[in-house]
């Protein structure tokens, strides 16, 4: 049961990024003009020729918040009822999805009340990748041991990961700025946009991606040269593949004038990107009890490494 709850939490946290993207790309951001009701005195949307499907797209995104809340509560209940042996840190991290989802709902209300101001839309998006990252760490931690956390790779790998994670978050932030300067405002009408050249914003975003790739390549070199645990190397390689695929999609959408379908694929990549960074970070440490050294052989860092 725990696996279903934790996987469901991760997938729903990533899924709401896609439903929010659908709202923006279909111009449905103000399909419901009020909050929490769709319209004043009307909780659910109603079909009309004037509004079309926009209220249903927006309300569907809001409804997914309810699914997130169910999984977030379930994560908390399962953790405190059956997984208390994993320690205080795990129990505290289990609070993050619920707190973050509540914050998302509150911020979403202000986004509607302030007519999709980009100064709020960007933070509203950025909370979701952070919650996806926390959910990924919870999932990795679920399958790991129950001991105290300890470094499972050379310390220089962790020293590289810290700026790598910072660069990854910068990539996401600049990505929201690119979106805030572009044509997909989230509503069919006139909406305030970020007063910055889309070309300049895109170039800054690309520079951050290049810096991220350099740091990731350096991390892979360190992990391979140290013959680090297989899980960390596999996670880092998948992150590299995903990052390169994101770059290709990013250039395609730029040169094609930001078609909605390609932008949506880029959003899928963004959801996976944040979770993959957290996956790498979680694999640099382990909660397995250290195996005693035998003779002159190197201590085993993880049971799977001995296979």
N, C-alpha and C positions, 0 to 999 in steps of 0.2 A: 504493500500500500504506500509506503514512504516513497518508493521510486516513482509511482504514478503521480503523486502529489508534487514532488520536486520537479519532475519533467514537465508536468502540466503548468507549473508556475513559470518555468523558464520559457516555454513555448508561447504562453499567453503574454508574457512581458515583451517578447519579441513581436508577437502578432499585433499588438496594439500600435506598434510603430507603422505597420503596414496599413492598418485601418485608418490611422491618422493621415498617412500619406494619401490614401484614397480620397479622404475628405478634401485635402488640399488640391489634389490633381483634378478632381471633378468640380471644383469651385463650390463645394458644399459647406464651407466653414460657417456660414451664417444661415444655413438651411433651417436651423432652429434658432430663432432670434432671442430666446430666453434660456434661462438655466435656473433650477434643474428641469423645469417644464420645457417642452419643445417650443411652445408658444404660451403666452400668458393665459392661465387657466386651462391649459391643454397639455397633459404630460406626454402623450405619444403623438407622433406626426400624423397628418392626414394628407391623402393624395389630392392634389389640385393641379390644374393646367398651368397655373402661374409658377408654382414652385417645382413641379416635376418630382424627380427622385431625390433632390438635394436634402430635404428634411430626413429622409430615410437613411441616407448615407451618413449624415451627421449623427442621427440618433443611434444608428448601429455602432458607431465608434463609442458613443457614450455607454451603450449597453455592454460593450466588451469590458468596460471598467468594472462592471458588476462581476464578470467572470474572473477578472484579475483579483478582485477582493475576495472571492470565494477561495481561490487557490492560495492567496496570501494568508488568509485565516487558517486554512488547512495546514500550510507549512508551519505556522506557529503552533497549532495544536499538536501536530505529529511530533514536532521537535520537543516541546515541553512535556508531552505525555510519554513518548517512547524513545527519544534520542537524547535525553539529558546526560547520558554518559559521555557524549561527545564534547562536553565542556561548556564553560560560560561563553566563550567567544562564539561558538556555534549558535547558542541560544540568542545571543545579541544580534548576530547577523540575520537570524531568522525573523527578526522584527523589521528589517529593512524593507522587504516587499510591501508589507502592510502600510508602514508609515509613508513610503514613497508613493503608493497608489492613492492614499488619501490626499497627499500633497498634489498629485497630478490632477485629481478631481477638482480641488480648490482652484488650482491655477487655470484649469480648463474653463471654469466659470468666469474668471477675470478675462480670459481670452475672448469669450463671447461678449461680455459686457463692454469691453473696450474695442470691439469691432476688429478683431484679429490684428492688433498692433504687433509688428514683428519683434518688438522688444520683449513681448511675452510669449509669442509663438515659438521662438527659438528655445528659451528655457523649458517650455512645455514639452518640446521634443527631446531635449537633452536629458531630462530626467529618465526617460524610458531606456536609453542605452545603459545608463548607470545602474538601473534596476536589473536590466538583463545581465550585466556584468556580475552584480551581487548574486543573482540567481544561479549563474554558472558556477561561481565559487561554492555556493551551497551544495550544488549537485556533485561537483568533484569531491568536496569534503564528505558527502554522504557515503561515497564508495571508498574513501580512504580509511585509514585506521582511526583509533580512538585515543591515541597518545597525545603528548604535547607537540606542538608544531616545531619543526626543525628544518633547516635548510637541506635540500636534497641535491643541490648542484653547487659548483664553486661560487664563492661570494661575489666574484667579479661578474657572474651572470646576473645576479640580483641587482648589482650596481648598474648594469646596462638596462635592466627591465624598468627601473624607475623612470628614467627619461623616455624610454620607449612608450610606457603607458601615458606619460604626460603629452608626448607628441601625438599619440593616438587620440587623446581627448581634444587636443588642439585641432586635429583634422576634422573631428566631428563638429566642433564649434564653428570653424571656418566654413564647413559644409552648410550649416544653417544660415550663415551670412550670405553665401552664394545664393541659396534659395530665396533669402529675403530680398535680394536685389533683382531676382529674375521674374519671369512672367507668371509663375504659379503662386498667386497671392492667397489662394484658399477660398476666394469668393468671386462670383462673376462680376460684381460691381467694382467701384474704385476703392482700393484699400491702401493704407499707408505702406510704403516700401522703405527699405533701408537706403539712405542717401549715399550710395557708394557705387562706383562703376562695376557692373557685373564682370567685366573682363579683369579688372584689378582684383576683385574678390576671388575669381577663379584661379588667378595666378598665385595668390597667397595660399589658397587651398592646395594647389599642386606642389608648392614649395614645402609645405608641411608634410605632404605625402612622401616626397623625396627624402626628407629628413627621417621620417618614420622607417622607410625602407632601408636606409643606411644603418640605422640602429638595429633593425631586425636582422640584417645580414651579419652584423658584428656579433649579435647574440647567438646566431646559429654557428658561427665559427667557434666561439667560446665553448658552446655546448658540445660540439663535435670533437674539438681538441681535448676537452676534459673527459670525453667518453661518458657524458652525463646520462642520467636515467632516460630510458627510451621514451617514456611518456612526455617528458619535457621537449625532447627533440621532435617527436611526432606533432605535438601541439604547435611548436614554432614553425614547422614546415607547412602545416595547414594554414596558419596565419599568413605566411608568405604567399601561398597560392591564392588565398582569398583577397589579399591586398592587391596583387597583380591583376586579378579579375576585376576588382573594383576600379582600378586605374583604367583598364580598357573600357569598361562601361562608362566611366566618367568622361573620357575623351570622346566616345561615340555620342553621348548625349550633348556634349558641348558643340561638336561640329554639325550635329543634326538639328540644332536649335531647340534642345530640351523637349523632345516628344514625350508625352505622358507615360507611355509604356516603358521606355528606357529609363526615365526618372524613377519609375516604380521599382524596376530591377535594381537600380542604384540604392534605393531605400532598403530593399531586402539585404543587399550587401552591407549596408550600414548596421543593420540589426545584428547580422552575423559577425561583423568586424568587432564590435564592442564585446560581444560574448567570447570571441576567440582570443582577444587580448587577455581577458580574465582567465580563460582556460590556460593560457601559457603561464600566467603569474601563479595560478594555483598549483601547477605542476612543478614549479621551482622549489616548492616546499612539500613536506610530507608529514602526515600525522601517524605514520607507522612507527612502532617501537623499533629502535635500532637493533639489528642482528649482531650478535657478538662476533668479533673477528676470529678466524681460525687460521693458525699458522701465520704465513706472510701474505695471505690473499687479501684483496681489497674488501672492506665491509660492504655487504649488500645494502643498498639504499631502499630497495623496493622489492617485494616478493616476485613481481613479474620479471625483474631484471635477472633473476637466477635461472629463468627458463632457457 
